[in-house]
Amino acid sequence: MKRALISVSDKTGVTAFAQSLSGLGFEILSTGGTKKALEEAGVPVTGVEEVTGFPEILEGRVKTLHPNIHGGLLAKRTPDHEQQIAAHGIKPIDLVCVNLYPFRETIAKADVTEEEAIENIDIGGPSMLRAAAKNFEYVTVVTDAGDYGKVIDEIKTHGDVTKDTKKALAAKVFRHTAAYDAMIADYMTTLVGEEAPENVTFTYELKQTLRYGENPHQKASFYINPLGSPFSIAHARQLHGKALSYNNIRDADAALQIVKDFKEPAAVAVKHMNPCGIGVGDSALEAYKKAYEADSKSIFGGIVAFNRPVDPETAKLLHEIFLEIVIAPSFADEAFDILASKKNIRLLTVPFTEAHKPEKIITSVEGGLLIQDQDTYTLDEAQVKTVTKREPTEQEWKALKLAWKVVKHVKSNAIVVTDTEKTLGIGAGQMNRVGAAEIALAQAGEKAKGAAMASDAFFPMDDTVEAAAKAGITAIIQPGGSIRDEDSIKKADEYGIAMVFTGIRHFKH
């Protein structure tokens, strides 16, 4: 008689699985709560303690860590191994069905204690899974309830699980235990406050296989952090529209990161991960009108994110143009109906009621990873000082604050021109700063007169200030820190421009 060892924390579907195995002639071995559940379902069960000849000890911490179990899992079906285990009274185990203590669910609880987290680190489960997976040529190992049906079908059809399936199940086990250990390692590393551990391992779960990546010839998939912030595109709820693409996801993330920075009603339009129009106002409708006015050409085919619910009047305006995605905390019923009349537009909601918990930014390079903190630095934290003879007016301060909030999210080199309520011109990703300024000022045109300008990094020379002055800019905000700061200050004074330094840079590559 073949033997199956079943011990699961998540008991979904396990009684039916065990009943099927028993009906196919398997002896079922089990422990603790699983054994009780199977017995209550009428499945004949042999307790593991009967196999080991040793009771559970240490509050259940030790029950399957025994040669009679691991010898049965690791023995090859060869004369030498069979002779050895027979000499010690060990019988082979042919199938293992194990899932692990709910460590992830435990540490996700807001009130979890360190003691509770530690007690939910499974030891015996991973040991059995890894042993069975190593010996996959002879042992079937199952850790996912979604595989129960396939295993039963193959045993019924072939008398055993096929070798290809055994190998695939073993690979899944090693991915599963690696992810489990990675989560534990991350928890413990955070617990002790280690900032740069000698090794780092991340675990992500497949959310979606994408049609392609940035371009049709590139394959791509979307993985999410299972413990990541719900206030994110990764955990957004899609209410309508076709599946998100690789570029959609990246653009939507950029839009959400920007709109998160605003407390007042704001609308953010994004194209190719750069904002093309941002507006603020007393309502979502007013903010959107200003974002649209900021760049009515580039917004076409873009993504719009709101930090307020979308009402019917706003939905009517959104409906007038082609948009890939609209993101908001929610959509009024009528607003949803208006937008959903377009088959392909994606409508996403994220819980703006959730606190924004910054996560590490992980960027891949060939052969490695770069890890850094999110840039959450705000003007409230900066040591802002006026460096010119003229102080900004109250209106100029309002425009400067908006420009500085936006420039942080624009690809470097970045220049942003704004009034008090919307962006007027954005120069992104240029190889020199004056080039970025020329793009932003050209886009702003006549509206640059009396407007504010922000630069994500210092001016290496005074040519950007000269260009700003000639366009009519009256106030500038920048980090400062150049060895030629004095040249830019003198140029600003020459034109009567008020300029402030923040002492903080916002490069975005």
C-alpha angles and dihedrals in degrees: 000000000000118000131221124193112209123185118150139165092198103055097187108144094348098121092054090047092050092046090053092049091048090050089053091056102266122144107226120221119191148157142217119329094003092054090050093049092050093047091051088052090054097252114146105242135185114208117236089231087064089056096045098036085223130102127234110271140183094039091306095310089122120041111108099031094102136114091241088063102035093039088055091049100044101039115113115221091247127121092250096051093040090052092050097050092043089055089058096042093250120148123206121255112217103186134028124195111184137149124181141251109280097257094152094050090046098053091043089068113102093223099042115142125217090244092053092049093050093049089056093060103110117219108166095044097057089043092056093043094050093046093051092043091051088053093045092136088073106016130061112217123195126185101153121072087211088072097054094091095048092050093050092046093052093047090051092047102038105018088245141032110278120253092242091054092046090054093047091049090049091052089051090052093054090048089049096049091043090054090047092051092044090056092049091047091051092049093049093044090053090045092060094040097241108169101185111021119192089245130026128191126182128195126207133174126227110253101167142359105224126220089237142326129254088321133024093253092058122084117220145174134191118232125183136205104248090212095038126127115286085215090080144088089248090065098031120130114237111213100178146000140050123313118292117257128219092260091044091056094049094045092046090051090051091050093049093048089055099045090048089069093064125085095180119067107289140175121201125194116197134190123179092351094303125102112248096181135010126181136179129194146134093290143017089259094054092044092051093049089055094045089051092047090051091067115352091173102052095043089070108106091008139119124260123200126191131191091205131058116276112246127201095261091054090045090055091057093045089051091059094071137043111264128171098207141005117199123192142143087255145333125236110240093251091044090053092050091051094050096038090059083082105077101211105037111112116226115196133182128198127183105255087180088073118094113248107247108191115228129200115273111234119195123181123223124179105283097007155020136258117213125192142155119267115262098249095149112133135194089253088067096044126097095236118191134173109236100181131075092252123064118218116260121241090261092048091051090054091051093044092053091051092047092049092049090053100042091062088068098046121096113256135289084047136175124175128190119197145162119214095284111028148015115268101183137004126195110191138182099358125158092231131032099233088054090055089048092051091053093048093045093046090052092048092048113166090356089071089076106105093002131126129246130207128195122196092216138019125289109253089203139002098264094097091054089049091053091047093050093050090052091052101256110159102185134036133190121194139147098251120205102125119133084233097050090121091062091055092046092052091048091051091049090048090059097036093248118156110226129186131190122215100188090224129097126213107197113170117188 
